[in-house]
């Protein structure tokens, strides 16, 4: 399973919408996708209209070694080729538990190993923070022999997103140096882009495009179909398959899985 962390410590940048719709676009191409709701806020689980995992069998418990069962027990088949590992409210306690655990950075990676051969792609919908859980997600998405992976970074077309990106890249650099691993940044996904925002939006977009490394993978503009699909608990590819928004996510899938 190739693992990708959809990550930005800045909230409200479209992490969950990108995770959901990218998963749907990859599944549409015939690959088996597992979307992991690794955010205690549970937006992915809610957006797909799914129940949280049972209180006695959760991903948090598996990561911290509090439950020795099989993760397959709580994986939910959502659509053909599209599975979900839901969150639970106890995920709010994960960061604290990780800080008290040995080898905390690798605990998520080890937990996901038992699903390694069941799926082609794993997408981690990460929390909006730079805490221990985010570190664990990045380690799970590290470069591995024979596997693709890395970080996908949704960003907003506003000045604060540039600073947030710098902080994230610095955090990743520190993590790779300390842990002796390599973590690739696949690229940026400017999201909820509203070109009516004028010069600020266009100048920030140009700043992202001019970086070159990491590249811009796709640009997702603000569209009502994305919001409506969210309310309907489906992907925009299912809700409006011929829309611009669906096409953009198909382009993103091609960029991530060429």
ABEGO torsion letter per residue (X at the ends): XBBBBBBBABBGAGAAAAAAAAAAAAAAAGBBBBBBBABAAGAAAAAAGBBBBBAABBAAAAAAGABABBAAAABBBABBGBBBBBBBAAAAAAAAAAAABBGAAAAAAAAAAAAAAABABBBBBBBBBABAAAAAAAAAABBBBGBBEEBBBBBBBBAAAAAAAAAAAAAAAAAAAAAGBBBBBAEBBBBGBBAAAEAAAAAAAAAAAAAGOBBBABBBBBBAAAAAAAAAGBBAAAABAABAAAAAAAAAAAAABX
